[in-house]
Amino acid sequence: MVRIRLKRFGSKNEPHWRIVVADIMSPRDGRFIEEIGYYKALGKNDVVEVKKDRLDYWVKNGAQMTETVKSLVKRSERRARQAK
């Protein structure tokens, strides 16, 4: 089973997250199949970037998103609509 989840990077007290497609059995910061985006949470303006075409591809092929990734994707789509 494949899951779309966050992988932590960055130093202590300065986390950055990558949105990755990984096997459900691999550890959080372990091996992954593909990186499809990133999330920078610090500061007033947090940044969420997702490769929408790759996200759609993996979801269509059965990958499940974690609740956190679902909320981040939803937030980035909402911001994209507001920017237009």
PyMOL Python script that loads the backbone (N, CA, C, O; Angstrom):
from pymol import cmd

cmd.read_pdbstr("""\
ATOM      1  N   MET A   1       0.844  -1.185   0.000  1.00  0.00           N
ATOM      2  CA  MET A   1       0.000   0.000   0.000  1.00  0.00           C
ATOM      3  C   MET A   1       0.890   1.250   0.000  1.00  0.00           C
ATOM      4  O   MET A   1       1.941   1.276   0.640  1.00  0.00           O
ATOM      5  N   VAL A   2       0.463   2.255  -0.709  1.00  0.00           N
ATOM      6  CA  VAL A   2       1.236   3.491  -0.853  1.00  0.00           C
ATOM      7  C   VAL A   2       0.475   4.637  -0.196  1.00  0.00           C
ATOM      8  O   VAL A   2      -0.749   4.734  -0.293  1.00  0.00           O
ATOM      9  N   ARG A   3       1.231   5.499   0.472  1.00  0.00           N
ATOM     10  CA  ARG A   3       0.624   6.631   1.163  1.00  0.00           C
ATOM     11  C   ARG A   3       1.373   7.912   0.812  1.00  0.00           C
ATOM     12  O   ARG A   3       2.592   7.906   0.639  1.00  0.00           O
ATOM     13  N   ILE A   4       0.629   9.005   0.711  1.00  0.00           N
ATOM     14  CA  ILE A   4       1.206  10.332   0.482  1.00  0.00           C
ATOM     15  C   ILE A   4       1.280  11.001   1.842  1.00  0.00           C
ATOM     16  O   ILE A   4       0.258  11.221   2.492  1.00  0.00           O
ATOM     17  N   ARG A   5       2.509  11.328   2.277  1.00  0.00           N
ATOM     18  CA  ARG A   5       2.690  11.845   3.638  1.00  0.00           C
ATOM     19  C   ARG A   5       3.837  12.834   3.694  1.00  0.00           C
ATOM     20  O   ARG A   5       4.470  13.127   2.680  1.00  0.00           O
ATOM     21  N   LEU A   6       4.100  13.347   4.894  1.00  0.00           N
ATOM     22  CA  LEU A   6       5.159  14.325   5.092  1.00  0.00           C
ATOM     23  C   LEU A   6       6.442  13.642   5.556  1.00  0.00           C
ATOM     24  O   LEU A   6       6.410  12.657   6.294  1.00  0.00           O
ATOM     25  N   LYS A   7       7.570  14.189   5.107  1.00  0.00           N
ATOM     26  CA  LYS A   7       8.886  13.732   5.528  1.00  0.00           C
ATOM     27  C   LYS A   7       9.611  14.947   6.082  1.00  0.00           C
ATOM     28  O   LYS A   7       9.711  15.969   5.402  1.00  0.00           O
ATOM     29  N   ARG A   8      10.117  14.852   7.307  1.00  0.00           N
ATOM     30  CA  ARG A   8      10.700  16.011   7.976  1.00  0.00           C
ATOM     31  C   ARG A   8      12.149  16.241   7.571  1.00  0.00           C
ATOM     32  O   ARG A   8      12.949  15.309   7.492  1.00  0.00           O
ATOM     33  N   PHE A   9      12.463  17.515   7.316  1.00  0.00           N
ATOM     34  CA  PHE A   9      13.820  17.966   7.054  1.00  0.00           C
ATOM     35  C   PHE A   9      14.059  19.195   7.906  1.00  0.00           C
ATOM     36  O   PHE A   9      13.155  19.657   8.601  1.00  0.00           O
ATOM     37  N   GLY A  10      15.250  19.719   7.859  1.00  0.00           N
ATOM     38  CA  GLY A  10      15.564  20.931   8.597  1.00  0.00           C
ATOM     39  C   GLY A  10      16.219  20.618   9.926  1.00  0.00           C
ATOM     40  O   GLY A  10      16.281  19.467  10.359  1.00  0.00           O
ATOM     41  N   SER A  11      16.702  21.661  10.555  1.00  0.00           N
ATOM     42  CA  SER A  11      17.383  21.492  11.826  1.00  0.00           C
ATOM     43  C   SER A  11      16.409  21.614  12.989  1.00  0.00           C
ATOM     44  O   SER A  11      15.217  21.856  12.797  1.00  0.00           O
ATOM     45  N   LYS A  12      16.925  21.446  14.173  1.00  0.00           N
ATOM     46  CA  LYS A  12      16.111  21.551  15.380  1.00  0.00           C
ATOM     47  C   LYS A  12      15.486  22.948  15.442  1.00  0.00           C
ATOM     48  O   LYS A  12      16.166  23.948  15.211  1.00  0.00           O
ATOM     49  N   ASN A  13      14.221  23.008  15.746  1.00  0.00           N
ATOM     50  CA  ASN A  13      13.439  24.247  15.842  1.00  0.00           C
ATOM     51  C   ASN A  13      13.238  24.966  14.507  1.00  0.00           C
ATOM     52  O   ASN A  13      12.699  26.073  14.497  1.00  0.00           O
ATOM     53  N   GLU A  14      13.645  24.384  13.395  1.00  0.00           N
ATOM     54  CA  GLU A  14      13.397  24.947  12.071  1.00  0.00           C
ATOM     55  C   GLU A  14      12.974  23.842  11.110  1.00  0.00           C
ATOM     56  O   GLU A  14      13.711  23.507  10.183  1.00  0.00           O
ATOM     57  N   PRO A  15      11.793  23.279  11.330  1.00  0.00           N
ATOM     58  CA  PRO A  15      11.388  22.155  10.480  1.00  0.00           C
ATOM     59  C   PRO A  15      10.908  22.604   9.105  1.00  0.00           C
ATOM     60  O   PRO A  15      10.288  23.655   8.943  1.00  0.00           O
ATOM     61  N   HIS A  16      11.218  21.773   8.133  1.00  0.00           N
ATOM     62  CA  HIS A  16      10.692  21.889   6.776  1.00  0.00           C
ATOM     63  C   HIS A  16      10.205  20.497   6.424  1.00  0.00           C
ATOM     64  O   HIS A  16      10.794  19.501   6.844  1.00  0.00           O
ATOM     65  N   TRP A  17       9.161  20.431   5.674  1.00  0.00           N
ATOM     66  CA  TRP A  17       8.575  19.142   5.345  1.00  0.00           C
ATOM     67  C   TRP A  17       8.518  18.962   3.842  1.00  0.00           C
ATOM     68  O   TRP A  17       8.274  19.917   3.106  1.00  0.00           O
ATOM     69  N   ARG A  18       8.745  17.729   3.382  1.00  0.00           N
ATOM     70  CA  ARG A  18       8.558  17.393   1.978  1.00  0.00           C
ATOM     71  C   ARG A  18       7.352  16.472   1.879  1.00  0.00           C
ATOM     72  O   ARG A  18       7.159  15.591   2.717  1.00  0.00           O
ATOM     73  N   ILE A  19       6.557  16.681   0.863  1.00  0.00           N
ATOM     74  CA  ILE A  19       5.402  15.820   0.627  1.00  0.00           C
ATOM     75  C   ILE A  19       5.884  14.717  -0.302  1.00  0.00           C
ATOM     76  O   ILE A  19       6.286  14.971  -1.438  1.00  0.00           O
ATOM     77  N   VAL A  20       5.837  13.487   0.201  1.00  0.00           N
ATOM     78  CA  VAL A  20       6.393  12.363  -0.543  1.00  0.00           C
ATOM     79  C   VAL A  20       5.373  11.236  -0.683  1.00  0.00           C
ATOM     80  O   VAL A  20       4.416  11.133   0.085  1.00  0.00           O
ATOM     81  N   VAL A  21       5.608  10.402  -1.681  1.00  0.00           N
ATOM     82  CA  VAL A  21       4.851   9.171  -1.873  1.00  0.00           C
ATOM     83  C   VAL A  21       5.749   8.059  -1.355  1.00  0.00           C
ATOM     84  O   VAL A  21       6.863   7.875  -1.846  1.00  0.00           O
ATOM     85  N   ALA A  22       5.263   7.314  -0.354  1.00  0.00           N
ATOM     86  CA  ALA A  22       6.097   6.286   0.260  1.00  0.00           C
ATOM     87  C   ALA A  22       5.272   5.047   0.566  1.00  0.00           C
ATOM     88  O   ALA A  22       4.050   5.106   0.703  1.00  0.00           O
ATOM     89  N   ASP A  23       5.969   3.927   0.668  1.00  0.00           N
ATOM     90  CA  ASP A  23       5.335   2.690   1.098  1.00  0.00           C
ATOM     91  C   ASP A  23       4.880   2.864   2.536  1.00  0.00           C
ATOM     92  O   ASP A  23       5.549   3.534   3.324  1.00  0.00           O
ATOM     93  N   ILE A  24       3.765   2.274   2.880  1.00  0.00           N
ATOM     94  CA  ILE A  24       3.183   2.450   4.205  1.00  0.00           C
ATOM     95  C   ILE A  24       4.078   1.891   5.311  1.00  0.00           C
ATOM     96  O   ILE A  24       3.995   2.329   6.458  1.00  0.00           O
ATOM     97  N   MET A  25       4.938   0.916   4.967  1.00  0.00           N
ATOM     98  CA  MET A  25       5.789   0.287   5.965  1.00  0.00           C
ATOM     99  C   MET A  25       7.128   0.998   6.180  1.00  0.00           C
ATOM    100  O   MET A  25       7.822   0.691   7.149  1.00  0.00           O
ATOM    101  N   SER A  26       7.506   1.924   5.324  1.00  0.00           N
ATOM    102  CA  SER A  26       8.780   2.616   5.494  1.00  0.00           C
ATOM    103  C   SER A  26       8.651   3.683   6.580  1.00  0.00           C
ATOM    104  O   SER A  26       7.568   4.237   6.769  1.00  0.00           O
ATOM    105  N   PRO A  27       9.749   3.981   7.305  1.00  0.00           N
ATOM    106  CA  PRO A  27       9.682   4.975   8.379  1.00  0.00           C
ATOM    107  C   PRO A  27       9.427   6.381   7.852  1.00  0.00           C
ATOM    108  O   PRO A  27       9.582   6.646   6.660  1.00  0.00           O
ATOM    109  N   ARG A  28       9.037   7.276   8.752  1.00  0.00           N
ATOM    110  CA  ARG A  28       8.660   8.639   8.365  1.00  0.00           C
ATOM    111  C   ARG A  28       9.745   9.327   7.555  1.00  0.00           C
ATOM    112  O   ARG A  28       9.449   9.920   6.518  1.00  0.00           O
ATOM    113  N   ASP A  29      10.981   9.264   7.996  1.00  0.00           N
ATOM    114  CA  ASP A  29      12.074   9.935   7.300  1.00  0.00           C
ATOM    115  C   ASP A  29      12.899   8.961   6.461  1.00  0.00           C
ATOM    116  O   ASP A  29      14.033   9.266   6.091  1.00  0.00           O
ATOM    117  N   GLY A  30      12.343   7.811   6.164  1.00  0.00           N
ATOM    118  CA  GLY A  30      13.065   6.791   5.421  1.00  0.00           C
ATOM    119  C   GLY A  30      12.891   6.909   3.925  1.00  0.00           C
ATOM    120  O   GLY A  30      12.661   7.989   3.382  1.00  0.00           O
ATOM    121  N   ARG A  31      13.007   5.774   3.279  1.00  0.00           N
ATOM    122  CA  ARG A  31      12.968   5.723   1.825  1.00  0.00           C
ATOM    123  C   ARG A  31      11.581   6.089   1.299  1.00  0.00           C
ATOM    124  O   ARG A  31      10.563   5.786   1.921  1.00  0.00           O
ATOM    125  N   PHE A  32      11.567   6.742   0.147  1.00  0.00           N
ATOM    126  CA  PHE A  32      10.297   7.129  -0.471  1.00  0.00           C
ATOM    127  C   PHE A  32      10.358   6.858  -1.960  1.00  0.00           C
ATOM    128  O   PHE A  32      11.436   6.636  -2.512  1.00  0.00           O
ATOM    129  N   ILE A  33       9.211   6.875  -2.606  1.00  0.00           N
ATOM    130  CA  ILE A  33       9.122   6.587  -4.034  1.00  0.00           C
ATOM    131  C   ILE A  33       9.337   7.852  -4.856  1.00  0.00           C
ATOM    132  O   ILE A  33      10.120   7.863  -5.805  1.00  0.00           O
ATOM    133  N   GLU A  34       8.629   8.924  -4.478  1.00  0.00           N
ATOM    134  CA  GLU A  34       8.713  10.167  -5.247  1.00  0.00           C
ATOM    135  C   GLU A  34       8.389  11.353  -4.352  1.00  0.00           C
ATOM    136  O   GLU A  34       7.530  11.269  -3.475  1.00  0.00           O
ATOM    137  N   GLU A  35       9.089  12.459  -4.585  1.00  0.00           N
ATOM    138  CA  GLU A  35       8.807  13.706  -3.880  1.00  0.00           C
ATOM    139  C   GLU A  35       7.894  14.537  -4.770  1.00  0.00           C
ATOM    140  O   GLU A  35       8.220  14.800  -5.928  1.00  0.00           O
ATOM    141  N   ILE A  36       6.733  14.957  -4.224  1.00  0.00           N
ATOM    142  CA  ILE A  36       5.783  15.694  -5.052  1.00  0.00           C
ATOM    143  C   ILE A  36       5.494  17.106  -4.550  1.00  0.00           C
ATOM    144  O   ILE A  36       4.641  17.798  -5.107  1.00  0.00           O
ATOM    145  N   GLY A  37       6.196  17.541  -3.501  1.00  0.00           N
ATOM    146  CA  GLY A  37       5.980  18.895  -3.020  1.00  0.00           C
ATOM    147  C   GLY A  37       6.733  19.172  -1.738  1.00  0.00           C
ATOM    148  O   GLY A  37       7.503  18.336  -1.264  1.00  0.00           O
ATOM    149  N   TYR A  38       6.505  20.368  -1.171  1.00  0.00           N
ATOM    150  CA  TYR A  38       7.123  20.722   0.101  1.00  0.00           C
ATOM    151  C   TYR A  38       6.221  21.652   0.891  1.00  0.00           C
ATOM    152  O   TYR A  38       5.274  22.233   0.361  1.00  0.00           O
ATOM    153  N   TYR A  39       6.543  21.778   2.185  1.00  0.00           N
ATOM    154  CA  TYR A  39       5.774  22.606   3.099  1.00  0.00           C
ATOM    155  C   TYR A  39       6.744  23.266   4.067  1.00  0.00           C
ATOM    156  O   TYR A  39       7.475  22.586   4.788  1.00  0.00           O
ATOM    157  N   LYS A  40       6.746  24.599   4.080  1.00  0.00           N
ATOM    158  CA  LYS A  40       7.571  25.359   5.017  1.00  0.00           C
ATOM    159  C   LYS A  40       6.626  26.064   5.975  1.00  0.00           C
ATOM    160  O   LYS A  40       5.883  26.963   5.581  1.00  0.00           O
ATOM    161  N   ALA A  41       6.658  25.652   7.234  1.00  0.00           N
ATOM    162  CA  ALA A  41       5.656  26.085   8.185  1.00  0.00           C
ATOM    163  C   ALA A  41       6.029  27.338   8.971  1.00  0.00           C
ATOM    164  O   ALA A  41       5.146  27.987   9.532  1.00  0.00           O
ATOM    165  N   LEU A  42       7.282  27.687   9.027  1.00  0.00           N
ATOM    166  CA  LEU A  42       7.693  28.793   9.884  1.00  0.00           C
ATOM    167  C   LEU A  42       7.391  30.144   9.246  1.00  0.00           C
ATOM    168  O   LEU A  42       7.331  30.278   8.024  1.00  0.00           O
ATOM    169  N   GLY A  43       7.203  31.132  10.102  1.00  0.00           N
ATOM    170  CA  GLY A  43       6.914  32.469   9.612  1.00  0.00           C
ATOM    171  C   GLY A  43       5.417  32.704   9.486  1.00  0.00           C
ATOM    172  O   GLY A  43       4.614  31.782   9.626  1.00  0.00           O
ATOM    173  N   LYS A  44       5.060  33.943   9.221  1.00  0.00           N
ATOM    174  CA  LYS A  44       3.646  34.286   9.095  1.00  0.00           C
ATOM    175  C   LYS A  44       3.033  33.673   7.842  1.00  0.00           C
ATOM    176  O   LYS A  44       1.879  33.244   7.858  1.00  0.00           O
ATOM    177  N   ASN A  45       3.794  33.631   6.770  1.00  0.00           N
ATOM    178  CA  ASN A  45       3.290  33.084   5.501  1.00  0.00           C
ATOM    179  C   ASN A  45       3.887  31.708   5.270  1.00  0.00           C
ATOM    180  O   ASN A  45       4.977  31.586   4.710  1.00  0.00           O
ATOM    181  N   ASP A  46       3.182  30.678   5.696  1.00  0.00           N
ATOM    182  CA  ASP A  46       3.668  29.336   5.418  1.00  0.00           C
ATOM    183  C   ASP A  46       3.504  29.042   3.932  1.00  0.00           C
ATOM    184  O   ASP A  46       2.595  29.562   3.285  1.00  0.00           O
ATOM    185  N   VAL A  47       4.382  28.213   3.401  1.00  0.00           N
ATOM    186  CA  VAL A  47       4.430  27.938   1.962  1.00  0.00           C
ATOM    187  C   VAL A  47       4.112  26.467   1.726  1.00  0.00           C
ATOM    188  O   VAL A  47       4.708  25.582   2.340  1.00  0.00           O
ATOM    189  N   VAL A  48       3.165  26.223   0.828  1.00  0.00           N
ATOM    190  CA  VAL A  48       2.827  24.862   0.427  1.00  0.00           C
ATOM    191  C   VAL A  48       2.901  24.801  -1.093  1.00  0.00           C
ATOM    192  O   VAL A  48       2.197  25.537  -1.784  1.00  0.00           O
ATOM    193  N   GLU A  49       3.750  23.928  -1.609  1.00  0.00           N
ATOM    194  CA  GLU A  49       3.872  23.715  -3.047  1.00  0.00           C
ATOM    195  C   GLU A  49       3.649  22.240  -3.332  1.00  0.00           C
ATOM    196  O   GLU A  49       4.293  21.382  -2.729  1.00  0.00           O
ATOM    197  N   VAL A  50       2.738  21.943  -4.252  1.00  0.00           N
ATOM    198  CA  VAL A  50       2.437  20.563  -4.604  1.00  0.00           C
ATOM    199  C   VAL A  50       2.383  20.447  -6.127  1.00  0.00           C
ATOM    200  O   VAL A  50       1.791  21.292  -6.799  1.00  0.00           O
ATOM    201  N   LYS A  51       2.999  19.408  -6.661  1.00  0.00           N
ATOM    202  CA  LYS A  51       2.895  19.114  -8.093  1.00  0.00           C
ATOM    203  C   LYS A  51       1.546  18.431  -8.304  1.00  0.00           C
ATOM    204  O   LYS A  51       1.401  17.228  -8.086  1.00  0.00           O
ATOM    205  N   LYS A  52       0.576  19.211  -8.728  1.00  0.00           N
ATOM    206  CA  LYS A  52      -0.810  18.743  -8.830  1.00  0.00           C
ATOM    207  C   LYS A  52      -0.961  17.544  -9.764  1.00  0.00           C
ATOM    208  O   LYS A  52      -1.723  16.624  -9.469  1.00  0.00           O
ATOM    209  N   ASP A  53      -0.242  17.547 -10.887  1.00  0.00           N
ATOM    210  CA  ASP A  53      -0.370  16.435 -11.825  1.00  0.00           C
ATOM    211  C   ASP A  53       0.121  15.122 -11.218  1.00  0.00           C
ATOM    212  O   ASP A  53      -0.495  14.076 -11.421  1.00  0.00           O
ATOM    213  N   ARG A  54       1.228  15.174 -10.475  1.00  0.00           N
ATOM    214  CA  ARG A  54       1.746  13.959  -9.845  1.00  0.00           C
ATOM    215  C   ARG A  54       0.862  13.508  -8.682  1.00  0.00           C
ATOM    216  O   ARG A  54       0.701  12.309  -8.458  1.00  0.00           O
ATOM    217  N   LEU A  55       0.293  14.456  -7.946  1.00  0.00           N
ATOM    218  CA  LEU A  55      -0.628  14.116  -6.866  1.00  0.00           C
ATOM    219  C   LEU A  55      -1.844  13.399  -7.427  1.00  0.00           C
ATOM    220  O   LEU A  55      -2.266  12.371  -6.896  1.00  0.00           O
ATOM    221  N   ASP A  56      -2.406  13.939  -8.500  1.00  0.00           N
ATOM    222  CA  ASP A  56      -3.569  13.309  -9.136  1.00  0.00           C
ATOM    223  C   ASP A  56      -3.233  11.914  -9.652  1.00  0.00           C
ATOM    224  O   ASP A  56      -4.039  10.991  -9.533  1.00  0.00           O
ATOM    225  N   TYR A  57      -2.040  11.764 -10.226  1.00  0.00           N
ATOM    226  CA  TYR A  57      -1.613  10.459 -10.741  1.00  0.00           C
ATOM    227  C   TYR A  57      -1.580   9.426  -9.623  1.00  0.00           C
ATOM    228  O   TYR A  57      -2.115   8.327  -9.776  1.00  0.00           O
ATOM    229  N   TRP A  58      -0.958   9.769  -8.502  1.00  0.00           N
ATOM    230  CA  TRP A  58      -0.829   8.801  -7.416  1.00  0.00           C
ATOM    231  C   TRP A  58      -2.163   8.492  -6.757  1.00  0.00           C
ATOM    232  O   TRP A  58      -2.420   7.344  -6.394  1.00  0.00           O
ATOM    233  N   VAL A  59      -3.011   9.493  -6.597  1.00  0.00           N
ATOM    234  CA  VAL A  59      -4.330   9.253  -6.003  1.00  0.00           C
ATOM    235  C   VAL A  59      -5.164   8.373  -6.928  1.00  0.00           C
ATOM    236  O   VAL A  59      -5.885   7.488  -6.467  1.00  0.00           O
ATOM    237  N   LYS A  60      -5.064   8.618  -8.232  1.00  0.00           N
ATOM    238  CA  LYS A  60      -5.797   7.801  -9.202  1.00  0.00           C
ATOM    239  C   LYS A  60      -5.340   6.338  -9.166  1.00  0.00           C
ATOM    240  O   LYS A  60      -6.127   5.427  -9.422  1.00  0.00           O
ATOM    241  N   ASN A  61      -4.069   6.128  -8.848  1.00  0.00           N
ATOM    242  CA  ASN A  61      -3.524   4.775  -8.794  1.00  0.00           C
ATOM    243  C   ASN A  61      -3.590   4.151  -7.400  1.00  0.00           C
ATOM    244  O   ASN A  61      -2.944   3.132  -7.156  1.00  0.00           O
ATOM    245  N   GLY A  62      -4.354   4.738  -6.488  1.00  0.00           N
ATOM    246  CA  GLY A  62      -4.633   4.094  -5.214  1.00  0.00           C
ATOM    247  C   GLY A  62      -3.876   4.596  -4.006  1.00  0.00           C
ATOM    248  O   GLY A  62      -4.063   4.055  -2.916  1.00  0.00           O
ATOM    249  N   ALA A  63      -3.034   5.599  -4.140  1.00  0.00           N
ATOM    250  CA  ALA A  63      -2.320   6.134  -2.985  1.00  0.00           C
ATOM    251  C   ALA A  63      -3.287   6.904  -2.100  1.00  0.00           C
ATOM    252  O   ALA A  63      -4.167   7.610  -2.593  1.00  0.00           O
ATOM    253  N   GLN A  64      -3.119   6.763  -0.791  1.00  0.00           N
ATOM    254  CA  GLN A  64      -3.973   7.474   0.154  1.00  0.00           C
ATOM    255  C   GLN A  64      -3.191   8.604   0.799  1.00  0.00           C
ATOM    256  O   GLN A  64      -2.023   8.438   1.153  1.00  0.00           O
ATOM    257  N   MET A  65      -3.838   9.759   0.952  1.00  0.00           N
ATOM    258  CA  MET A  65      -3.212  10.891   1.609  1.00  0.00           C
ATOM    259  C   MET A  65      -3.489  10.833   3.103  1.00  0.00           C
ATOM    260  O   MET A  65      -4.563  10.407   3.528  1.00  0.00           O
ATOM    261  N   THR A  66      -2.508  11.268   3.903  1.00  0.00           N
ATOM    262  CA  THR A  66      -2.748  11.401   5.329  1.00  0.00           C
ATOM    263  C   THR A  66      -3.647  12.621   5.553  1.00  0.00           C
ATOM    264  O   THR A  66      -3.798  13.456   4.662  1.00  0.00           O
ATOM    265  N   GLU A  67      -4.229  12.718   6.720  1.00  0.00           N
ATOM    266  CA  GLU A  67      -5.124  13.842   7.026  1.00  0.00           C
ATOM    267  C   GLU A  67      -4.387  15.180   6.926  1.00  0.00           C
ATOM    268  O   GLU A  67      -4.951  16.165   6.448  1.00  0.00           O
ATOM    269  N   THR A  68      -3.142  15.218   7.370  1.00  0.00           N
ATOM    270  CA  THR A  68      -2.361  16.452   7.306  1.00  0.00           C
ATOM    271  C   THR A  68      -2.118  16.880   5.870  1.00  0.00           C
ATOM    272  O   THR A  68      -2.260  18.057   5.538  1.00  0.00           O
ATOM    273  N   VAL A  69      -1.758  15.942   5.027  1.00  0.00           N
ATOM    274  CA  VAL A  69      -1.504  16.265   3.624  1.00  0.00           C
ATOM    275  C   VAL A  69      -2.800  16.714   2.949  1.00  0.00           C
ATOM    276  O   VAL A  69      -2.784  17.639   2.137  1.00  0.00           O
ATOM    277  N   LYS A  70      -3.917  16.070   3.274  1.00  0.00           N
ATOM    278  CA  LYS A  70      -5.206  16.499   2.710  1.00  0.00           C
ATOM    279  C   LYS A  70      -5.489  17.950   3.048  1.00  0.00           C
ATOM    280  O   LYS A  70      -5.902  18.720   2.181  1.00  0.00           O
ATOM    281  N   SER A  71      -5.270  18.329   4.299  1.00  0.00           N
ATOM    282  CA  SER A  71      -5.553  19.705   4.701  1.00  0.00           C
ATOM    283  C   SER A  71      -4.588  20.690   4.045  1.00  0.00           C
ATOM    284  O   SER A  71      -4.989  21.800   3.695  1.00  0.00           O
ATOM    285  N   LEU A  72      -3.316  20.300   3.871  1.00  0.00           N
ATOM    286  CA  LEU A  72      -2.356  21.186   3.214  1.00  0.00           C
ATOM    287  C   LEU A  72      -2.694  21.375   1.740  1.00  0.00           C
ATOM    288  O   LEU A  72      -2.589  22.487   1.223  1.00  0.00           O
ATOM    289  N   VAL A  73      -3.095  20.315   1.061  1.00  0.00           N
ATOM    290  CA  VAL A  73      -3.472  20.401  -0.348  1.00  0.00           C
ATOM    291  C   VAL A  73      -4.706  21.273  -0.499  1.00  0.00           C
ATOM    292  O   VAL A  73      -4.779  22.106  -1.403  1.00  0.00           O
ATOM    293  N   LYS A  74      -5.665  21.083   0.379  1.00  0.00           N
ATOM    294  CA  LYS A  74      -6.890  21.886   0.349  1.00  0.00           C
ATOM    295  C   LYS A  74      -6.565  23.371   0.547  1.00  0.00           C
ATOM    296  O   LYS A  74      -7.112  24.234  -0.139  1.00  0.00           O
ATOM    297  N   ARG A  75      -5.662  23.653   1.499  1.00  0.00           N
ATOM    298  CA  ARG A  75      -5.274  25.031   1.779  1.00  0.00           C
ATOM    299  C   ARG A  75      -4.550  25.644   0.579  1.00  0.00           C
ATOM    300  O   ARG A  75      -4.803  26.800   0.238  1.00  0.00           O
ATOM    301  N   SER A  76      -3.657  24.896  -0.064  1.00  0.00           N
ATOM    302  CA  SER A  76      -2.933  25.445  -1.216  1.00  0.00           C
ATOM    303  C   SER A  76      -3.867  25.698  -2.391  1.00  0.00           C
ATOM    304  O   SER A  76      -3.696  26.679  -3.114  1.00  0.00           O
ATOM    305  N   GLU A  77      -4.858  24.822  -2.591  1.00  0.00           N
ATOM    306  CA  GLU A  77      -5.840  25.043  -3.664  1.00  0.00           C
ATOM    307  C   GLU A  77      -6.684  26.278  -3.385  1.00  0.00           C
ATOM    308  O   GLU A  77      -6.981  27.049  -4.297  1.00  0.00           O
ATOM    309  N   ARG A  78      -7.068  26.467  -2.133  1.00  0.00           N
ATOM    310  CA  ARG A  78      -7.859  27.640  -1.755  1.00  0.00           C
ATOM    311  C   ARG A  78      -7.062  28.917  -1.988  1.00  0.00           C
ATOM    312  O   ARG A  78      -7.608  29.900  -2.489  1.00  0.00           O
ATOM    313  N   ARG A  79      -5.777  28.917  -1.631  1.00  0.00           N
ATOM    314  CA  ARG A  79      -4.944  30.093  -1.850  1.00  0.00           C
ATOM    315  C   ARG A  79      -4.746  30.380  -3.336  1.00  0.00           C
ATOM    316  O   ARG A  79      -4.704  31.540  -3.746  1.00  0.00           O
ATOM    317  N   ALA A  80      -4.627  29.343  -4.131  1.00  0.00           N
ATOM    318  CA  ALA A  80      -4.463  29.513  -5.578  1.00  0.00           C
ATOM    319  C   ALA A  80      -5.711  30.149  -6.190  1.00  0.00           C
ATOM    320  O   ALA A  80      -5.612  31.007  -7.067  1.00  0.00           O
ATOM    321  N   ARG A  81      -6.891  29.719  -5.719  1.00  0.00           N
ATOM    322  CA  ARG A  81      -8.136  30.316  -6.224  1.00  0.00           C
ATOM    323  C   ARG A  81      -8.262  31.773  -5.818  1.00  0.00           C
ATOM    324  O   ARG A  81      -8.752  32.587  -6.601  1.00  0.00           O
ATOM    325  N   GLN A  82      -7.827  32.125  -4.599  1.00  0.00           N
ATOM    326  CA  GLN A  82      -7.921  33.496  -4.129  1.00  0.00           C
ATOM    327  C   GLN A  82      -6.945  34.410  -4.860  1.00  0.00           C
ATOM    328  O   GLN A  82      -7.217  35.598  -5.033  1.00  0.00           O
ATOM    329  N   ALA A  83      -5.814  33.863  -5.289  1.00  0.00           N
ATOM    330  CA  ALA A  83      -4.794  34.669  -5.975  1.00  0.00           C
ATOM    331  C   ALA A  83      -5.245  35.057  -7.384  1.00  0.00           C
ATOM    332  O   ALA A  83      -4.766  36.046  -7.938  1.00  0.00           O
ATOM    333  N   LYS A  84      -6.147  34.297  -7.955  1.00  0.00           N
ATOM    334  CA  LYS A  84      -6.593  34.576  -9.331  1.00  0.00           C
ATOM    335  C   LYS A  84      -7.530  35.732  -9.398  1.00  0.00           C
ATOM    336  O   LYS A  84      -7.992  36.089 -10.481  1.00  0.00           O
TER     337      LYS A  84
END
""", "prot")
cmd.dss("prot")
cmd.show_as("cartoon", "prot")
cmd.util.cbc("prot")
cmd.orient("prot")
